[in-house]
């Protein structure tokens, strides 16, 4: 046992020396070579301990943050994950990992597009820019992934006196958010041209994508293994039950995780409760209102006053596909880049009171679709949000004459 402790102490001291060399300006390539020569691999728990020890010993958080990417690249492929715990499908860590797969896929697509920029002809550039904008809009969804870490996972780590790594990781989140916002701002510039985008590619776009993929590595190799070791099943259950307050990132879990022995949470009981929801014109249970909303022959999506998607109906036949990954997403990012300005105009007019209803109708795949936006206001006229209502009117438009005899022949199974 003493030999194992000595080995652990040796590894941590050696890793600390190497990180401090980076702090003093040593070449990352040289430090990585020293790491390979002196340490074949480092258990993930020891990496966390070293990072926290450095901060406790006085290395400023800003310096640890600055070194985070460098020592992450130095450690890549040399973190021992052999002892990592296995989780069931739907477990919060499983959801985080599935989201990371989607994030990496989108980041790779964006990187491939950026690498082709020099080959894009002038007449092709507008469509190219819109495609790139759509990918970065998707990547902005990562904010929900980060918020769940910050407000659900980090507090439990801090309760276990693991404070350094969450602080550093949160700082990196903020950097990535700023980078993505800057990328989207550039892509939103009117009359953006190829030269303007090219100037920003190496300085901003590629670094942003690298930062995102580096964070995925830090989560997979450090944060998740450490959190699984430290947090209890009860704590993961509490995290799971609060997840929908923040929403999912580019992924909608198909399996509802529930560990053995855990009681249903308030989120589930609010659907199954027998208690009444009392309104001025009557009352019903939560189960009844859910059935009503999912039965009426229209799709409805509610966007709150902060422009975040909060709810959508789940009828059998939908006009537009929806899944829970859009919950808490900015509604602008849920539409194609080419129509974002229309969404912005509707929201502005609804908020200022200039308008309260915006109807559209389109022909889509042989169907006649009507899409309407309604401003929701309280009794004082204060703006509460926007309701999007979509309906396939193809059959209604074809109706002729009258039907006065009861018939179920047209009912859809």
C-alpha positions as a LaTeX table, in Angstrom:
\begin{tabular}{lrrr}
\hline
Residue & $x$ (\AA) & $y$ (\AA) & $z$ (\AA) \\
\hline
Unk1 & 0.00 & 0.00 & 0.00 \\
Unk2 & 2.81 & 2.41 & 0.90 \\
Unk3 & 4.36 & 1.75 & $-2.50$ \\
Unk4 & 1.09 & 2.69 & $-4.21$ \\
Unk5 & 0.84 & 5.86 & $-2.14$ \\
Unk6 & 4.41 & 6.73 & $-3.00$ \\
Unk7 & 3.70 & 6.15 & $-6.67$ \\
Unk8 & 0.64 & 8.38 & $-6.48$ \\
Unk9 & 2.60 & 11.08 & $-4.71$ \\
Unk10 & 5.38 & 10.80 & $-7.28$ \\
Unk11 & 2.95 & 11.08 & $-10.18$ \\
Unk12 & 1.18 & 14.10 & $-8.71$ \\
Unk13 & 4.44 & 15.86 & $-7.86$ \\
Unk14 & 5.77 & 15.17 & $-11.34$ \\
Unk15 & 2.56 & 16.38 & $-12.98$ \\
Unk16 & 2.64 & 19.51 & $-10.85$ \\
Unk17 & 6.22 & 20.18 & $-11.94$ \\
Unk18 & 5.26 & 19.81 & $-15.58$ \\
Unk19 & 2.24 & 22.13 & $-15.28$ \\
Unk20 & 4.38 & 24.75 & $-13.54$ \\
Unk21 & 6.86 & 24.47 & $-16.40$ \\
Unk22 & 4.02 & 25.40 & $-18.73$ \\
Unk23 & 3.24 & 28.29 & $-16.39$ \\
Unk24 & 6.84 & 29.45 & $-16.73$ \\
Unk25 & 6.63 & 29.40 & $-20.53$ \\
Unk26 & 8.11 & 26.01 & $-21.39$ \\
Unk27 & 7.15 & 24.64 & $-24.81$ \\
Unk28 & 4.05 & 22.40 & $-24.61$ \\
Unk29 & 5.72 & 19.97 & $-27.03$ \\
Unk30 & 8.74 & 19.59 & $-24.74$ \\
Unk31 & 6.56 & 19.20 & $-21.66$ \\
Unk32 & 4.48 & 16.55 & $-23.40$ \\
Unk33 & 7.63 & 14.65 & $-24.28$ \\
Unk34 & 8.76 & 14.79 & $-20.64$ \\
Unk35 & 5.34 & 13.51 & $-19.59$ \\
Unk36 & 5.56 & 10.57 & $-21.98$ \\
Unk37 & 9.05 & 9.71 & $-20.79$ \\
Unk38 & 8.33 & 9.93 & $-17.05$ \\
Unk39 & 4.64 & 9.02 & $-16.76$ \\
Unk40 & 2.89 & 6.50 & $-18.99$ \\
Unk41 & $-0.54$ & 7.50 & $-17.66$ \\
Unk42 & $-2.15$ & 9.44 & $-14.80$ \\
Unk43 & $-5.36$ & 8.39 & $-13.00$ \\
Unk44 & $-8.09$ & 10.97 & $-13.63$ \\
Unk45 & $-8.52$ & 11.59 & $-9.89$ \\
Unk46 & $-4.91$ & 12.67 & $-9.53$ \\
Unk47 & $-5.24$ & 15.23 & $-12.32$ \\
Unk48 & $-8.12$ & 16.83 & $-10.37$ \\
Unk49 & $-6.15$ & 16.77 & $-7.12$ \\
Unk50 & $-3.14$ & 18.43 & $-8.72$ \\
Unk51 & $-5.25$ & 21.20 & $-10.25$ \\
Unk52 & $-6.90$ & 21.90 & $-6.91$ \\
Unk53 & $-3.58$ & 21.76 & $-5.01$ \\
Unk54 & $-2.04$ & 24.32 & $-7.37$ \\
Unk55 & $-4.88$ & 26.76 & $-6.68$ \\
Unk56 & $-4.66$ & 26.14 & $-2.92$ \\
Unk57 & $-0.92$ & 26.79 & $-3.10$ \\
Unk58 & $-1.52$ & 30.20 & $-4.62$ \\
Unk59 & $-1.45$ & 29.77 & $-8.39$ \\
Unk60 & $-4.09$ & 32.33 & $-9.47$ \\
Unk61 & $-7.29$ & 30.95 & $-10.93$ \\
Unk62 & $-6.70$ & 33.10 & $-14.02$ \\
Unk63 & $-3.36$ & 31.37 & $-14.59$ \\
Unk64 & $-4.88$ & 27.92 & $-14.11$ \\
Unk65 & $-7.59$ & 28.91 & $-16.59$ \\
Unk66 & $-4.98$ & 30.11 & $-19.09$ \\
Unk67 & $-3.01$ & 26.86 & $-18.72$ \\
Unk68 & $-6.10$ & 24.69 & $-18.88$ \\
Unk69 & $-6.05$ & 24.19 & $-22.66$ \\
Unk70 & $-2.28$ & 23.69 & $-22.76$ \\
Unk71 & $-2.04$ & 21.06 & $-20.05$ \\
Unk72 & $-5.20$ & 19.44 & $-21.46$ \\
Unk73 & $-3.48$ & 18.93 & $-24.80$ \\
Unk74 & $-0.32$ & 17.73 & $-23.05$ \\
Unk75 & $-2.32$ & 15.14 & $-21.08$ \\
Unk76 & $-4.41$ & 13.98 & $-24.04$ \\
Unk77 & $-4.24$ & 10.22 & $-24.33$ \\
Unk78 & $-2.34$ & 9.86 & $-21.04$ \\
Unk79 & $-5.22$ & 9.88 & $-18.55$ \\
Unk80 & $-5.99$ & 6.45 & $-17.08$ \\
Unk81 & $-9.75$ & 5.77 & $-17.35$ \\
Unk82 & $-9.62$ & 2.08 & $-16.47$ \\
Unk83 & $-11.53$ & 2.52 & $-13.20$ \\
Unk84 & $-14.42$ & 4.58 & $-14.56$ \\
Unk85 & $-17.91$ & 3.53 & $-13.46$ \\
Unk86 & $-20.49$ & 2.32 & $-15.96$ \\
Unk87 & $-23.81$ & 4.18 & $-16.11$ \\
Unk88 & $-27.24$ & 3.14 & $-17.39$ \\
Unk89 & $-28.89$ & 4.74 & $-20.45$ \\
Unk90 & $-30.67$ & 7.95 & $-19.46$ \\
Unk91 & $-28.38$ & 8.60 & $-16.47$ \\
Unk92 & $-27.31$ & 12.29 & $-16.42$ \\
Unk93 & $-23.75$ & 11.35 & $-17.37$ \\
Unk94 & $-25.02$ & 9.20 & $-20.25$ \\
Unk95 & $-27.07$ & 12.19 & $-21.45$ \\
Unk96 & $-24.03$ & 14.48 & $-21.20$ \\
Unk97 & $-22.00$ & 12.00 & $-23.24$ \\
Unk98 & $-24.67$ & 11.61 & $-25.92$ \\
Unk99 & $-24.86$ & 15.40 & $-26.18$ \\
Unk100 & $-21.08$ & 15.52 & $-26.57$ \\
Unk101 & $-21.32$ & 13.15 & $-29.54$ \\
Unk102 & $-23.79$ & 15.48 & $-31.22$ \\
Unk103 & $-21.73$ & 18.56 & $-30.38$ \\
Unk104 & $-18.59$ & 16.97 & $-31.86$ \\
Unk105 & $-20.48$ & 16.00 & $-35.01$ \\
Unk106 & $-21.67$ & 19.57 & $-35.54$ \\
Unk107 & $-18.21$ & 20.98 & $-34.74$ \\
Unk108 & $-16.63$ & 18.64 & $-37.31$ \\
Unk109 & $-19.14$ & 19.74 & $-39.97$ \\
Unk110 & $-18.36$ & 23.39 & $-39.21$ \\
Unk111 & $-14.63$ & 22.74 & $-39.38$ \\
Unk112 & $-14.97$ & 20.99 & $-42.74$ \\
Unk113 & $-16.98$ & 23.91 & $-44.09$ \\
Unk114 & $-14.40$ & 26.43 & $-42.89$ \\
Unk115 & $-11.59$ & 24.45 & $-44.51$ \\
Unk116 & $-13.44$ & 24.73 & $-47.85$ \\
Unk117 & $-13.82$ & 28.51 & $-47.61$ \\
Unk118 & $-10.99$ & 29.26 & $-50.03$ \\
Unk119 & $-12.64$ & 27.09 & $-52.70$ \\
Unk120 & $-16.04$ & 28.78 & $-52.44$ \\
Unk121 & $-16.97$ & 30.95 & $-55.43$ \\
Unk122 & $-18.48$ & 34.38 & $-54.92$ \\
Unk123 & $-21.91$ & 33.35 & $-56.17$ \\
Unk124 & $-21.87$ & 30.34 & $-53.80$ \\
Unk125 & $-20.88$ & 32.34 & $-50.73$ \\
Unk126 & $-24.37$ & 33.48 & $-49.51$ \\
Unk127 & $-25.62$ & 29.88 & $-49.31$ \\
Unk128 & $-22.32$ & 28.80 & $-47.77$ \\
Unk129 & $-22.54$ & 31.50 & $-45.07$ \\
Unk130 & $-26.12$ & 30.51 & $-44.23$ \\
Unk131 & $-25.07$ & 26.89 & $-43.83$ \\
Unk132 & $-22.20$ & 27.85 & $-41.57$ \\
Unk133 & $-24.47$ & 30.13 & $-39.57$ \\
Unk134 & $-26.92$ & 27.26 & $-39.03$ \\
Unk135 & $-24.12$ & 25.07 & $-37.62$ \\
Unk136 & $-22.90$ & 27.75 & $-35.20$ \\
Unk137 & $-26.49$ & 28.39 & $-34.13$ \\
Unk138 & $-26.70$ & 24.70 & $-33.26$ \\
Unk139 & $-23.44$ & 24.88 & $-31.32$ \\
Unk140 & $-24.83$ & 27.74 & $-29.25$ \\
Unk141 & $-27.20$ & 25.13 & $-27.82$ \\
Unk142 & $-24.20$ & 23.98 & $-25.76$ \\
Unk143 & $-25.10$ & 26.71 & $-23.28$ \\
Unk144 & $-27.77$ & 24.38 & $-21.83$ \\
Unk145 & $-25.19$ & 21.58 & $-21.46$ \\
Unk146 & $-22.88$ & 23.95 & $-19.60$ \\
Unk147 & $-25.64$ & 25.37 & $-17.40$ \\
Unk148 & $-26.59$ & 21.90 & $-16.23$ \\
Unk149 & $-22.97$ & 21.33 & $-15.21$ \\
Unk150 & $-22.72$ & 24.71 & $-13.49$ \\
Unk151 & $-26.00$ & 24.68 & $-11.58$ \\
Unk152 & $-26.63$ & 20.96 & $-11.05$ \\
Unk153 & $-23.31$ & 19.06 & $-10.98$ \\
Unk154 & $-20.82$ & 21.63 & $-9.64$ \\
Unk155 & $-22.75$ & 22.36 & $-6.39$ \\
Unk156 & $-22.52$ & 18.68 & $-5.42$ \\
Unk157 & $-18.80$ & 18.59 & $-6.19$ \\
Unk158 & $-18.31$ & 21.69 & $-4.06$ \\
Unk159 & $-20.21$ & 20.01 & $-1.20$ \\
Unk160 & $-17.50$ & 17.36 & $-1.39$ \\
Unk161 & $-14.81$ & 20.08 & $-1.19$ \\
Unk162 & $-13.91$ & 19.83 & $-4.87$ \\
Unk163 & $-13.89$ & 23.52 & $-5.71$ \\
Unk164 & $-10.91$ & 24.22 & $-7.99$ \\
Unk165 & $-11.80$ & 22.25 & $-11.14$ \\
Unk166 & $-15.43$ & 23.54 & $-11.27$ \\
Unk167 & $-14.18$ & 27.14 & $-11.07$ \\
Unk168 & $-11.70$ & 26.58 & $-13.88$ \\
Unk169 & $-14.23$ & 24.73 & $-16.04$ \\
Unk170 & $-16.88$ & 27.42 & $-15.51$ \\
Unk171 & $-14.37$ & 30.01 & $-16.66$ \\
Unk172 & $-13.77$ & 28.00 & $-19.85$ \\
Unk173 & $-17.53$ & 27.78 & $-20.40$ \\
Unk174 & $-17.76$ & 31.56 & $-20.35$ \\
Unk175 & $-14.88$ & 31.86 & $-22.82$ \\
Unk176 & $-16.57$ & 29.41 & $-25.22$ \\
Unk177 & $-19.90$ & 31.23 & $-24.92$ \\
Unk178 & $-18.20$ & 34.52 & $-25.81$ \\
Unk179 & $-16.38$ & 32.92 & $-28.74$ \\
Unk180 & $-19.58$ & 31.41 & $-30.14$ \\
Unk181 & $-21.48$ & 34.68 & $-29.75$ \\
Unk182 & $-18.72$ & 36.49 & $-31.62$ \\
Unk183 & $-18.80$ & 33.89 & $-34.42$ \\
Unk184 & $-22.57$ & 34.24 & $-34.77$ \\
Unk185 & $-22.35$ & 38.04 & $-34.74$ \\
Unk186 & $-19.92$ & 37.92 & $-37.67$ \\
Unk187 & $-22.12$ & 35.47 & $-39.57$ \\
Unk188 & $-25.12$ & 37.76 & $-38.99$ \\
Unk189 & $-23.40$ & 40.76 & $-40.60$ \\
Unk190 & $-25.38$ & 42.05 & $-43.56$ \\
Unk191 & $-23.54$ & 41.69 & $-46.85$ \\
Unk192 & $-20.84$ & 39.57 & $-45.23$ \\
Unk193 & $-18.24$ & 38.71 & $-47.84$ \\
Unk194 & $-15.71$ & 35.94 & $-48.22$ \\
Unk195 & $-12.71$ & 38.11 & $-47.33$ \\
Unk196 & $-14.28$ & 39.32 & $-44.08$ \\
Unk197 & $-15.04$ & 35.76 & $-43.02$ \\
Unk198 & $-11.61$ & 34.55 & $-44.05$ \\
Unk199 & $-9.92$ & 37.12 & $-41.80$ \\
Unk200 & $-11.84$ & 35.80 & $-38.78$ \\
Unk201 & $-11.45$ & 32.10 & $-39.50$ \\
Unk202 & $-8.02$ & 31.46 & $-37.98$ \\
Unk203 & $-8.40$ & 34.09 & $-35.23$ \\
Unk204 & $-11.86$ & 33.16 & $-34.00$ \\
Unk205 & $-13.76$ & 30.34 & $-35.70$ \\
Unk206 & $-11.16$ & 27.57 & $-35.52$ \\
Unk207 & $-10.16$ & 28.46 & $-31.92$ \\
Unk208 & $-13.83$ & 28.37 & $-30.90$ \\
Unk209 & $-14.29$ & 24.90 & $-32.39$ \\
Unk210 & $-11.05$ & 23.71 & $-30.77$ \\
Unk211 & $-12.18$ & 25.05 & $-27.39$ \\
Unk212 & $-15.45$ & 23.13 & $-27.70$ \\
Unk213 & $-13.76$ & 19.83 & $-28.54$ \\
Unk214 & $-11.18$ & 20.40 & $-25.78$ \\
Unk215 & $-14.00$ & 20.82 & $-23.28$ \\
Unk216 & $-15.52$ & 17.54 & $-24.45$ \\
Unk217 & $-12.17$ & 15.88 & $-23.71$ \\
Unk218 & $-12.00$ & 17.44 & $-20.23$ \\
Unk219 & $-15.48$ & 16.22 & $-19.45$ \\
Unk220 & $-14.93$ & 12.70 & $-20.72$ \\
Unk221 & $-11.50$ & 12.21 & $-19.15$ \\
Unk222 & $-11.78$ & 14.24 & $-15.94$ \\
Unk223 & $-15.17$ & 15.62 & $-14.92$ \\
Unk224 & $-17.45$ & 12.64 & $-15.54$ \\
Unk225 & $-15.19$ & 9.95 & $-14.04$ \\
Unk226 & $-14.56$ & 12.15 & $-10.99$ \\
Unk227 & $-18.25$ & 13.01 & $-10.56$ \\
Unk228 & $-19.28$ & 9.37 & $-10.78$ \\
Unk229 & $-16.82$ & 8.54 & $-8.00$ \\
Unk230 & $-18.01$ & 11.35 & $-5.74$ \\
Unk231 & $-21.77$ & 11.80 & $-6.23$ \\
Unk232 & $-24.33$ & 9.41 & $-4.76$ \\
Unk233 & $-27.26$ & 7.85 & $-6.60$ \\
Unk234 & $-29.60$ & 10.18 & $-4.68$ \\
Unk235 & $-27.64$ & 13.20 & $-5.90$ \\
Unk236 & $-27.71$ & 12.01 & $-9.51$ \\
Unk237 & $-31.46$ & 11.47 & $-9.15$ \\
Unk238 & $-31.85$ & 15.05 & $-7.93$ \\
Unk239 & $-29.81$ & 16.25 & $-10.92$ \\
Unk240 & $-31.94$ & 14.18 & $-13.28$ \\
Unk241 & $-35.17$ & 15.62 & $-11.85$ \\
Unk242 & $-34.01$ & 19.21 & $-12.41$ \\
Unk243 & $-32.61$ & 18.69 & $-15.89$ \\
Unk244 & $-35.72$ & 19.88 & $-17.74$ \\
Unk245 & $-35.41$ & 23.30 & $-16.08$ \\
Unk246 & $-32.43$ & 23.80 & $-18.38$ \\
Unk247 & $-33.20$ & 21.53 & $-21.33$ \\
Unk248 & $-31.08$ & 19.22 & $-23.48$ \\
Unk249 & $-28.39$ & 20.06 & $-26.01$ \\
Unk250 & $-28.89$ & 18.73 & $-29.57$ \\
Unk251 & $-30.13$ & 15.42 & $-28.13$ \\
Unk252 & $-33.42$ & 14.13 & $-26.74$ \\
Unk253 & $-33.08$ & 11.08 & $-24.44$ \\
Unk254 & $-35.41$ & 8.26 & $-25.43$ \\
Unk255 & $-35.05$ & 6.38 & $-22.13$ \\
Unk256 & $-36.35$ & 7.80 & $-18.85$ \\
Unk257 & $-33.80$ & 6.87 & $-16.19$ \\
Unk258 & $-35.05$ & 5.96 & $-12.73$ \\
Unk259 & $-32.71$ & 4.24 & $-10.24$ \\
Unk260 & $-34.15$ & 1.47 & $-8.11$ \\
Unk261 & $-35.70$ & 2.66 & $-4.86$ \\
Unk262 & $-36.10$ & 6.30 & $-5.90$ \\
Unk263 & $-39.51$ & 7.93 & $-5.55$ \\
Unk264 & $-41.18$ & 9.80 & $-8.40$ \\
Unk265 & $-40.21$ & 13.46 & $-8.40$ \\
Unk266 & $-42.50$ & 16.47 & $-8.54$ \\
Unk267 & $-42.01$ & 16.77 & $-12.30$ \\
Unk268 & $-43.62$ & 13.36 & $-12.86$ \\
Unk269 & $-46.30$ & 13.69 & $-10.18$ \\
Unk270 & $-47.40$ & 17.03 & $-11.66$ \\
Unk271 & $-48.53$ & 15.06 & $-14.73$ \\
Unk272 & $-50.17$ & 12.24 & $-12.78$ \\
Unk273 & $-51.62$ & 14.24 & $-9.89$ \\
Unk274 & $-55.33$ & 14.08 & $-9.12$ \\
Unk275 & $-55.32$ & 17.63 & $-7.80$ \\
Unk276 & $-57.24$ & 20.21 & $-9.83$ \\
Unk277 & $-55.81$ & 23.19 & $-11.70$ \\
Unk278 & $-58.37$ & 25.88 & $-11.03$ \\
Unk279 & $-59.03$ & 28.53 & $-13.72$ \\
Unk280 & $-61.74$ & 31.22 & $-13.87$ \\
Unk281 & $-63.93$ & 29.18 & $-16.22$ \\
Unk282 & $-63.44$ & 25.77 & $-14.65$ \\
Unk283 & $-60.84$ & 23.23 & $-13.56$ \\
Unk284 & $-59.10$ & 20.04 & $-14.61$ \\
Unk285 & $-56.22$ & 17.83 & $-13.52$ \\
Unk286 & $-52.75$ & 18.09 & $-15.00$ \\
Unk287 & $-53.36$ & 14.74 & $-16.70$ \\
Unk288 & $-56.55$ & 16.05 & $-18.28$ \\
Unk289 & $-54.99$ & 19.28 & $-19.57$ \\
Unk290 & $-52.11$ & 17.30 & $-21.07$ \\
Unk291 & $-54.61$ & 15.07 & $-22.90$ \\
Unk292 & $-56.52$ & 18.13 & $-24.13$ \\
Unk293 & $-53.45$ & 19.89 & $-25.45$ \\
Unk294 & $-52.21$ & 16.76 & $-27.20$ \\
Unk295 & $-55.61$ & 16.04 & $-28.78$ \\
Unk296 & $-56.58$ & 19.36 & $-30.34$ \\
Unk297 & $-55.74$ & 19.18 & $-34.08$ \\
Unk298 & $-53.01$ & 21.83 & $-34.07$ \\
Unk299 & $-49.35$ & 21.99 & $-33.09$ \\
Unk300 & $-48.62$ & 24.56 & $-30.39$ \\
Unk301 & $-45.27$ & 25.81 & $-29.15$ \\
Unk302 & $-44.95$ & 28.30 & $-26.30$ \\
Unk303 & $-42.06$ & 30.79 & $-26.19$ \\
Unk304 & $-41.73$ & 32.78 & $-22.95$ \\
Unk305 & $-41.08$ & 36.52 & $-22.59$ \\
Unk306 & $-37.32$ & 35.87 & $-22.61$ \\
Unk307 & $-37.61$ & 34.22 & $-26.07$ \\
Unk308 & $-36.94$ & 30.72 & $-24.73$ \\
Unk309 & $-38.96$ & 27.72 & $-25.90$ \\
Unk310 & $-40.74$ & 26.34 & $-22.83$ \\
Unk311 & $-43.35$ & 23.89 & $-24.10$ \\
Unk312 & $-44.75$ & 22.14 & $-27.15$ \\
Unk313 & $-47.76$ & 19.87 & $-27.64$ \\
Unk314 & $-47.17$ & 16.20 & $-28.43$ \\
Unk315 & $-50.05$ & 15.22 & $-30.70$ \\
Unk316 & $-50.03$ & 12.04 & $-32.78$ \\
Unk317 & $-49.58$ & 13.85 & $-36.08$ \\
Unk318 & $-47.29$ & 16.86 & $-36.06$ \\
Unk319 & $-46.84$ & 19.46 & $-38.78$ \\
Unk320 & $-43.26$ & 20.24 & $-37.75$ \\
Unk321 & $-40.96$ & 17.91 & $-35.84$ \\
Unk322 & $-40.22$ & 18.88 & $-32.24$ \\
Unk323 & $-38.19$ & 17.19 & $-29.53$ \\
Unk324 & $-37.20$ & 18.11 & $-26.00$ \\
Unk325 & $-33.76$ & 19.34 & $-27.01$ \\
Unk326 & $-35.40$ & 22.65 & $-27.98$ \\
Unk327 & $-36.61$ & 23.32 & $-24.43$ \\
Unk328 & $-34.97$ & 26.48 & $-23.06$ \\
Unk329 & $-33.42$ & 27.19 & $-26.46$ \\
Unk330 & $-33.59$ & 30.69 & $-27.89$ \\
Unk331 & $-36.42$ & 30.60 & $-30.43$ \\
Unk332 & $-34.27$ & 32.42 & $-33.01$ \\
Unk333 & $-31.95$ & 29.42 & $-33.09$ \\
Unk334 & $-34.88$ & 27.08 & $-33.83$ \\
Unk335 & $-35.47$ & 28.60 & $-37.27$ \\
Unk336 & $-33.38$ & 28.56 & $-40.46$ \\
Unk337 & $-30.88$ & 31.46 & $-40.60$ \\
Unk338 & $-32.70$ & 32.90 & $-43.60$ \\
Unk339 & $-35.89$ & 33.48 & $-41.58$ \\
Unk340 & $-34.32$ & 34.70 & $-38.33$ \\
Unk341 & $-35.00$ & 38.34 & $-39.20$ \\
Unk342 & $-38.71$ & 37.57 & $-39.51$ \\
Unk343 & $-38.77$ & 35.91 & $-36.08$ \\
Unk344 & $-36.93$ & 38.92 & $-34.64$ \\
Unk345 & $-39.46$ & 41.31 & $-36.19$ \\
Unk346 & $-42.44$ & 39.38 & $-34.78$ \\
Unk347 & $-40.96$ & 39.27 & $-31.28$ \\
Unk348 & $-40.14$ & 42.99 & $-31.34$ \\
Unk349 & $-43.62$ & 43.95 & $-32.54$ \\
Unk350 & $-45.33$ & 41.70 & $-29.99$ \\
Unk351 & $-43.23$ & 43.07 & $-27.13$ \\
Unk352 & $-43.82$ & 46.71 & $-28.06$ \\
Unk353 & $-47.54$ & 46.14 & $-28.61$ \\
Unk354 & $-47.35$ & 47.06 & $-32.29$ \\
Unk355 & $-48.94$ & 43.72 & $-33.20$ \\
Unk356 & $-50.47$ & 40.66 & $-31.53$ \\
Unk357 & $-51.06$ & 38.26 & $-34.40$ \\
Unk358 & $-48.88$ & 37.19 & $-37.35$ \\
Unk359 & $-50.40$ & 34.65 & $-39.79$ \\
Unk360 & $-48.58$ & 32.78 & $-42.57$ \\
Unk361 & $-49.57$ & 29.96 & $-44.92$ \\
Unk362 & $-47.39$ & 27.75 & $-47.09$ \\
Unk363 & $-47.57$ & 24.74 & $-49.39$ \\
Unk364 & $-45.36$ & 21.97 & $-48.02$ \\
Unk365 & $-45.07$ & 18.45 & $-49.42$ \\
Unk366 & $-48.50$ & 18.65 & $-51.01$ \\
Unk367 & $-50.14$ & 20.03 & $-47.86$ \\
Unk368 & $-51.56$ & 23.49 & $-47.15$ \\
Unk369 & $-50.11$ & 24.61 & $-43.82$ \\
Unk370 & $-51.22$ & 27.63 & $-41.81$ \\
Unk371 & $-48.78$ & 28.99 & $-39.21$ \\
Unk372 & $-49.89$ & 31.66 & $-36.77$ \\
Unk373 & $-48.09$ & 33.54 & $-34.03$ \\
Unk374 & $-50.07$ & 35.05 & $-31.15$ \\
Unk375 & $-48.81$ & 37.46 & $-28.50$ \\
Unk376 & $-49.78$ & 36.27 & $-24.99$ \\
Unk377 & $-50.57$ & 39.04 & $-22.50$ \\
Unk378 & $-51.85$ & 39.16 & $-18.92$ \\
Unk379 & $-54.90$ & 41.10 & $-17.73$ \\
Unk380 & $-52.78$ & 44.26 & $-17.55$ \\
Unk381 & $-51.56$ & 43.86 & $-21.12$ \\
Unk382 & $-48.03$ & 42.84 & $-20.10$ \\
Unk383 & $-46.30$ & 40.59 & $-22.59$ \\
Unk384 & $-45.98$ & 36.98 & $-21.36$ \\
Unk385 & $-44.65$ & 35.28 & $-24.48$ \\
Unk386 & $-45.60$ & 34.01 & $-27.91$ \\
Unk387 & $-47.73$ & 31.04 & $-28.96$ \\
Unk388 & $-46.95$ & 29.41 & $-32.31$ \\
Unk389 & $-49.88$ & 27.46 & $-33.76$ \\
Unk390 & $-49.46$ & 25.28 & $-36.88$ \\
Unk391 & $-52.21$ & 23.33 & $-38.63$ \\
Unk392 & $-52.61$ & 21.26 & $-41.78$ \\
Unk393 & $-55.69$ & 22.74 & $-43.49$ \\
Unk394 & $-55.60$ & 20.55 & $-46.59$ \\
Unk395 & $-58.71$ & 18.54 & $-45.69$ \\
Unk396 & $-60.61$ & 21.63 & $-44.48$ \\
Unk397 & $-60.03$ & 23.42 & $-47.78$ \\
Unk398 & $-61.45$ & 20.44 & $-49.67$ \\
Unk399 & $-64.74$ & 20.34 & $-47.71$ \\
Unk400 & $-67.94$ & 20.95 & $-49.68$ \\
Unk401 & $-71.65$ & 20.90 & $-48.87$ \\
Unk402 & $-72.68$ & 19.68 & $-45.41$ \\
Unk403 & $-72.40$ & 16.64 & $-43.15$ \\
Unk404 & $-75.31$ & 16.29 & $-40.72$ \\
Unk405 & $-75.17$ & 12.52 & $-40.23$ \\
Unk406 & $-72.86$ & 10.98 & $-37.62$ \\
Unk407 & $-69.93$ & 9.21 & $-39.25$ \\
Unk408 & $-66.54$ & 7.95 & $-37.96$ \\
Unk409 & $-65.27$ & 6.82 & $-41.35$ \\
Unk410 & $-62.70$ & 9.63 & $-41.64$ \\
Unk411 & $-61.29$ & 9.24 & $-38.15$ \\
Unk412 & $-57.52$ & 8.69 & $-38.21$ \\
Unk413 & $-56.14$ & 5.82 & $-36.24$ \\
\hline
\end{tabular}
